[in-house]
């Protein structure tokens, strides 16, 4: 049960980080370059949330498959 909660927390982190990075795409038409776009999510922390969520989900899926598939 704890692993499932861990998965859902990771999913929330991945969604919030991913949505924030998509929202930051609206900054590109405002005159910023692609390099500026790549620096913006790192500065705001969206990339950290996205990667933390992906890693957390991967860890919990690995544990869930070991529990349920024997």
Backbone as CSV, one residue per row, in Angstrom:
resi,resn,N_x,N_y,N_z,CA_x,CA_y,CA_z,C_x,C_y,C_z
1,UNK,0.823,-1.191,0.000,0.000,0.000,0.000,0.872,1.262,0.000
2,UNK,1.972,1.201,0.742,2.882,2.345,0.795,3.518,2.604,-0.570
3,UNK,3.804,1.530,-1.302,4.433,1.676,-2.618,3.465,2.345,-3.595
4,UNK,2.186,2.015,-3.491,1.189,2.642,-4.355,1.079,4.142,-4.063
5,UNK,1.124,4.502,-2.805,1.118,5.918,-2.431,2.370,6.618,-2.959
6,UNK,3.492,5.934,-2.886,4.757,6.462,-3.404,4.649,6.704,-4.909
7,UNK,3.998,5.775,-5.616,3.785,5.935,-7.053,2.915,7.158,-7.345
8,UNK,1.849,7.329,-6.590,0.948,8.461,-6.824,1.621,9.801,-6.524
9,UNK,2.465,9.828,-5.521,3.214,11.054,-5.230,4.172,11.359,-6.382
10,UNK,4.843,10.343,-6.888,5.733,10.525,-8.031,4.981,10.982,-9.266
11,UNK,3.790,10.435,-9.461,2.969,10.848,-10.597,2.588,12.318,-10.478
12,UNK,2.248,12.742,-9.287,1.909,14.150,-9.071,3.088,15.069,-9.349
13,UNK,4.271,14.665,-8.896,5.469,15.462,-9.176,5.741,15.543,-10.672
14,UNK,5.620,14.410,-11.360,5.894,14.386,-12.799,4.887,15.241,-13.563
15,UNK,3.641,15.172,-13.175,2.617,15.970,-13.861,2.831,17.454,-13.604
16,UNK,3.090,17.823,-12.359,3.268,19.250,-12.068,4.510,19.807,-12.757
17,UNK,5.583,19.047,-12.776,6.792,19.506,-13.462,6.615,19.548,-14.966
18,UNK,5.957,18.535,-15.530,5.743,18.491,-16.972,4.818,19.593,-17.454
19,UNK,3.759,19.835,-16.711,2.829,20.908,-17.092,3.516,22.263,-16.993
20,UNK,4.329,22.441,-15.977,5.053,23.710,-15.848,6.016,23.914,-17.007
21,UNK,6.675,22.848,-17.436,7.600,22.991,-18.564,6.845,23.293,-19.854
22,UNK,5.658,22.736,-20.013,4.850,23.051,-21.197,4.372,24.498,-21.143
23,UNK,4.017,24.963,-19.969,3.586,26.358,-19.829,4.737,27.309,-20.156
24,UNK,5.953,26.921,-19.794,7.107,27.769,-20.094,7.375,27.867,-21.592
25,UNK,6.792,26.966,-22.392,6.944,27.077,-23.845,6.317,28.361,-24.377
26,UNK,5.387,28.939,-23.643,4.770,30.194,-24.060,5.745,31.360,-23.986
27,UNK,6.875,31.173,-23.344,7.863,32.244,-23.213,8.678,32.387,-24.497
28,UNK,8.788,31.320,-25.269,9.610,31.360,-26.483,9.108,32.411,-27.479
29,UNK,7.796,32.528,-27.739,7.369,33.580,-28.675,7.610,34.997,-28.162
30,UNK,7.894,35.146,-26.886,8.115,36.476,-26.325,9.504,37.010,-26.632
31,UNK,10.284,36.265,-27.389,11.581,36.766,-27.800,12.758,36.074,-27.145
32,UNK,12.507,35.088,-26.322,13.615,34.365,-25.715,14.078,33.249,-26.645
33,UNK,15.327,32.909,-26.547,15.865,31.844,-27.392,15.597,30.483,-26.753
34,UNK,15.939,29.439,-27.494,15.745,28.086,-26.975,16.667,27.829,-25.787
35,UNK,17.843,28.420,-25.798,18.761,28.265,-24.661,18.175,28.901,-23.406
36,UNK,17.528,30.042,-23.573,16.873,30.672,-22.426,15.736,29.800,-21.905
37,UNK,15.017,29.144,-22.837,13.947,28.246,-22.420,14.497,27.071,-21.619
38,UNK,15.641,26.551,-22.012,16.219,25.412,-21.302,16.714,25.807,-19.911
39,UNK,17.081,27.057,-19.732,17.540,27.514,-18.424,16.378,27.871,-17.499
40,UNK,15.242,28.245,-18.055,14.111,28.684,-17.246,13.534,27.578,-16.363
41,UNK,13.236,26.371,-16.876,12.705,25.334,-15.976,13.695,24.907,-14.899
42,UNK,14.980,24.969,-15.205,15.972,24.622,-14.189,15.963,25.645,-13.065
43,UNK,15.805,26.898,-13.414,15.806,27.952,-12.404,14.528,27.921,-11.565
44,UNK,13.425,27.550,-12.167,12.147,27.532,-11.455,11.914,26.238,-10.683
45,UNK,12.639,25.188,-10.988,12.481,23.934,-10.269,11.541,22.946,-10.926
46,UNK,10.990,23.286,-12.078,10.059,22.379,-12.750,10.773,21.124,-13.229
47,UNK,11.981,21.287,-13.696,12.739,20.135,-14.174,13.067,19.186,-13.025
48,UNK,13.334,19.737,-11.868,13.637,18.907,-10.703,12.409,18.096,-10.303
49,UNK,11.235,18.734,-10.272,10.009,18.010,-9.941,9.714,16.928,-10.973
50,UNK,9.919,17.246,-12.242,9.646,16.277,-13.297,10.553,15.055,-13.162
51,UNK,11.837,15.285,-12.998,12.778,14.168,-12.891,12.572,13.385,-11.594
52,UNK,12.287,14.079,-10.510,12.019,13.401,-9.244,10.781,12.516,-9.359
53,UNK,9.772,13.000,-10.048,8.564,12.212,-10.249,8.809,10.985,-11.106
54,UNK,9.585,11.140,-12.170,9.886,10.006,-13.046,10.697,8.952,-12.289
55,UNK,11.670,9.381,-11.522,12.494,8.440,-10.754,11.659,7.743,-9.686
56,UNK,10.810,8.490,-9.010,9.958,7.909,-7.975,8.985,6.895,-8.568
57,UNK,8.394,7.228,-9.700,7.474,6.294,-10.344,8.209,5.039,-10.813
58,UNK,9.386,5.201,-11.349,10.157,4.045,-11.794,10.525,3.123,-10.644
59,UNK,10.934,3.714,-9.539,11.276,2.924,-8.354,10.062,2.164,-7.834
60,UNK,8.940,2.841,-7.743,7.753,2.190,-7.185,7.181,1.150,-8.150
61,UNK,7.259,1.391,-9.456,6.793,0.375,-10.406,7.671,-0.869,-10.350
62,UNK,8.954,-0.666,-10.155,9.856,-1.802,-10.016,9.474,-2.631,-8.791
63,UNK,9.202,-1.969,-7.689,8.802,-2.674,-6.468,7.438,-3.344,-6.629
64,UNK,6.496,-2.660,-7.292,5.162,-3.232,-7.471,5.196,-4.480,-8.343
65,UNK,6.007,-4.470,-9.380,6.077,-5.661,-10.226,6.732,-6.822,-9.492
66,UNK,7.669,-6.540,-8.612,8.278,-7.615,-7.825,7.285,-8.201,-6.831
67,UNK,6.369,-7.379,-6.342,5.385,-7.863,-5.370,4.303,-8.691,-6.058
68,UNK,3.766,-8.183,-7.177,2.604,-8.813,-7.791,2.933,-9.874,-8.829
69,UNK,4.119,-9.851,-9.398,4.481,-10.833,-10.424,5.510,-11.785,-9.829
70,UNK,5.053,-12.959,-9.503,5.968,-13.968,-8.943,5.805,-15.261,-9.671
